[in-house]
Amino acid sequence: MRKEVGTGGARAVRRQGNVPAVIYGGKEASITISLEARAFAPVARAAGFFNHLVDIDADGKKIRVLPRDVQFDPVSDQPVHADFLRVSANTRIRVYVPVVFFDQDKSPGLKRGGALNIVQHQLLLVCAPEKIPENIRISVDGLDIGDAIHMESIKLPPDVKPVIGARADTTIASIAAPTTVQEEEPVAAAVLAEGEAVAVEGAAAAAAPGAAPAAGAAPGAAPAAAAAAKPGAPAAPVAKGGDKKK
């Protein structure tokens, strides 16, 4: 138990190497406690920590609680504060439970190269603290490409229900069709054909009468070439160096 409250009291607890925490709920007054940081840190990082009931011994008084939140320092990644919910036999809570899929070797769609597309990695359920399941196991036995698993087809443990408002047709997972790189070849061929067509059109436009000169061509080169190409056109005069008048 700790008497220090507020920001100053929490900092004092941390300087002593402990983690400030609060226990609330159960129609009782909230109490403040401190946890040993070295002992609490690995427990707070354990898988399923928020789904397990904990008995806290506060000065000889055992209090059954459920972890609700742990704040970690962004630099040191050490816990700096924790919240616990006091529970009783009549308490019902909302909790996220992870989803686990099995029987992948019995799915025709996965055997044909399909992929398991997981839409919901965890489910928000309502139940008593003692009824919180470790996970929700879902079999993919017999599922083919295009098949989907919906909320209505999941068998939940007794006294465990989805949150109010959860639709029965909510998709949990599906078997997606396999993707291949062969689709890129027609696309590349189409781009190449389009480039060749543009090159041919450019060459045809350059050969047409009155076409603009190509980039980098000398001034007058295109008109001269066009004139020379006309039937019966006079030859261009040639300058001679020996015709100068004396």
C-alpha positions in Angstrom: 0.0 0.0 0.0 1.1 3.6 -0.6 -0.1 6.8 0.7 1.5 9.1 -1.9 -1.0 10.1 -4.6 -0.8 12.4 -7.6 2.1 13.0 -9.9 4.6 13.8 -7.2 3.8 10.7 -5.3 4.1 8.5 -8.4 7.6 10.0 -9.1 8.7 9.3 -5.6 7.6 5.6 -6.0 9.5 5.3 -9.2 12.7 6.7 -7.7 12.5 3.9 -5.2 12.5 1.3 -8.0 8.8 0.5 -7.8 5.8 0.9 -10.1 2.8 2.9 -8.9 -0.6 1.2 -9.5 -4.2 1.7 -8.7 -7.0 -0.8 -7.9 -10.5 0.4 -8.6 -14.0 -1.0 -9.3 -16.3 -3.3 -7.4 -18.3 -0.5 -5.8 -15.4 0.2 -3.4 -13.0 3.1 -3.0 -9.9 3.0 -5.2 -6.7 2.2 -3.4 -3.1 2.9 -4.5 -0.3 0.4 -4.3 3.3 0.1 -5.4 4.8 -2.9 -7.2 8.4 -4.0 -7.3 9.6 -3.1 -10.8 12.0 -6.0 -11.4 9.3 -8.6 -10.4 6.4 -6.9 -12.2 8.1 -6.1 -15.6 8.4 -9.7 -16.9 4.9 -10.5 -15.7 3.4 -7.4 -17.5 5.0 -8.5 -20.8 3.8 -12.1 -20.6 1.3 -13.3 -23.2 -2.2 -13.2 -22.0 -1.5 -11.0 -19.0 -4.7 -9.0 -19.4 -6.8 -12.2 -19.6 -5.8 -13.7 -16.3 -7.1 -13.0 -12.8 -4.5 -11.9 -10.3 -4.5 -12.0 -6.5 -2.7 -9.0 -5.1 -1.6 -9.2 -1.5 -1.9 -5.7 -0.2 -0.6 -5.6 3.4 -2.1 -9.0 4.2 -5.4 -8.3 2.4 -5.9 -10.4 -0.8 -7.7 -8.6 -3.6 -8.7 -10.4 -6.7 -8.2 -8.2 -9.7 -7.9 -8.2 -13.5 -5.1 -6.2 -15.2 -6.6 -3.5 -17.4 -3.7 -1.3 -18.4 0.0 -1.0 -18.1 1.9 2.1 -19.3 5.5 1.7 -20.4 8.3 4.3 -20.7 8.9 5.0 -24.4 12.7 5.1 -24.0 13.5 2.4 -21.4 10.4 0.2 -22.1 9.9 -0.3 -18.4 6.5 -0.2 -16.8 5.7 3.1 -15.1 2.1 2.7 -14.1 -0.6 -0.1 -13.9 -4.3 -0.2 -13.4 -6.2 -3.2 -12.0 -10.0 -3.8 -11.9 -11.4 -5.3 -8.7 -13.7 -8.2 -9.6 -16.4 -10.2 -7.9 -18.7 -13.1 -8.7 -21.2 -10.7 -10.3 -18.6 -8.8 -12.4 -18.9 -9.0 -16.2 -16.3 -7.5 -18.3 -15.4 -6.9 -22.0 -12.1 -8.4 -23.0 -10.2 -9.1 -26.2 -9.4 -12.8 -26.8 -6.9 -13.9 -29.5 -8.0 -16.2 -32.3 -6.0 -19.3 -33.1 -6.6 -21.3 -36.4 -5.8 -24.9 -36.8 -6.3 -27.9 -39.2 -4.5 -26.0 -42.0 -3.4 -29.4 -43.5 -7.1 -30.3 -43.9 -8.1 -27.3 -46.0 -8.4 -28.0 -49.7 -8.0 -24.3 -50.5 -4.7 -24.0 -48.6 -3.5 -27.3 -50.3 -4.1 -25.7 -53.7 -1.9 -22.7 -52.9 -4.5 -20.4 -51.3 -3.8 -18.1 -48.4 -5.5 -17.8 -45.0 -6.6 -14.2 -44.9 -7.2 -13.3 -41.2 -9.5 -10.3 -40.8 -10.0 -10.5 -37.0 -6.9 -11.5 -35.0 -8.9 -11.1 -31.7 -12.5 -11.0 -30.6 -14.1 -8.6 -28.2 -16.2 -10.8 -25.8 -18.3 -10.3 -22.7 -18.1 -12.7 -19.8 -17.3 -13.2 -16.1 -13.7 -12.8 -15.1 -13.5 -16.5 -14.2 -14.8 -17.5 -17.7 -12.2 -15.6 -19.8 -10.9 -18.1 -22.4 -7.2 -18.4 -23.2 -8.1 -18.1 -26.9 -10.7 -19.0 -29.5 -9.7 -21.9 -31.6 -11.2 -22.1 -35.1 -10.8 -25.0 -37.5 -10.3 -24.5 -41.2 -11.0 -28.1 -42.0 -12.8 -28.4 -45.4 -12.5 -24.8 -46.4 -11.8 -24.1 -50.1 -10.8 -21.0 -52.0 -13.4 -18.4 -51.6 -14.9 -19.8 -48.4 -15.1 -17.5 -45.3 -15.6 -17.9 -41.6 -18.2 -15.7 -40.0 -19.0 -14.8 -36.4 -22.2 -16.8 -36.4 -20.3 -20.1 -37.2 -17.9 -19.7 -34.2 -18.6 -21.9 -31.2 -17.9 -19.9 -28.0 -17.4 -21.4 -24.5 -20.4 -21.4 -22.2 -21.4 -18.0 -20.7 -19.1 -16.2 -23.2 -20.8 -14.0 -25.8 -19.7 -11.4 -28.3 -20.2 -7.7 -27.6 -23.7 -6.4 -28.1 -24.0 -5.2 -31.6 -21.6 -7.6 -33.2 -23.1 -8.7 -36.5 -23.5 -12.4 -37.2 -22.1 -12.0 -40.7 -18.9 -10.4 -39.6 -16.0 -12.0 -41.4 -13.3 -13.5 -39.2 -11.1 -15.1 -41.9 -11.3 -16.3 -45.5 -9.3 -18.5 -48.0 -8.0 -16.2 -50.7 -7.0 -17.3 -54.2 -3.2 -17.8 -54.8 -1.4 -14.9 -56.5 1.2 -15.5 -59.3 3.7 -13.4 -61.2 2.5 -14.7 -64.5 0.1 -11.9 -64.8 3.0 -9.4 -65.1 4.1 -10.9 -68.5 1.0 -9.9 -70.6 1.2 -6.4 -69.0 4.9 -6.1 -69.9 4.1 -7.3 -73.5 1.3 -4.8 -73.8 3.6 -1.9 -72.7 6.3 -3.0 -75.2 3.7 -3.2 -78.0 2.4 0.2 -77.1 6.0 1.6 -77.2 6.6 0.1 -80.6 3.4 1.5 -81.9 4.4 5.0 -80.7 7.8 4.6 -82.4 6.2 3.6 -85.7 3.7 6.5 -85.5 6.6 8.9 -84.8 8.6 7.6 -87.8 5.5 8.0 -90.1 4.9 11.5 -88.9 8.5 12.5 -89.5 8.3 11.2 -93.1 5.1 13.1 -93.9 5.3 16.3 -96.0 5.6 19.4 -93.8 6.5 17.5 -90.7 8.4 19.3 -88.0 12.2 18.8 -87.9 13.5 16.3 -85.3 15.0 17.6 -82.1 18.6 18.6 -82.6 18.4 18.9 -86.4 20.1 21.8 -88.1 17.9 24.7 -89.1 16.6 24.3 -92.7 17.6 20.6 -92.8 14.0 19.4 -93.0 12.8 21.8 -95.7 15.9 21.0 -97.8 15.3 17.3 -97.5 11.7 17.7 -98.4 12.5 19.8 -101.4 15.1 17.3 -102.6 12.5 14.5 -102.3 10.0 16.2 -104.7 10.1 14.8 -108.3 11.7 17.3 -110.8 13.0 19.6 -108.1 16.1 21.6 -109.2 19.3 20.7 -107.6 20.6 23.0 -105.0 23.3 25.4 -106.2 26.9 24.4 -105.4 29.3 27.2 -104.6 32.6 27.2 -106.4 35.7 28.8 -105.2 37.2 29.8 -108.7 34.4 32.0 -109.9 35.5 35.2 -108.2 35.9 38.3 -110.4 39.3 39.7 -110.7 
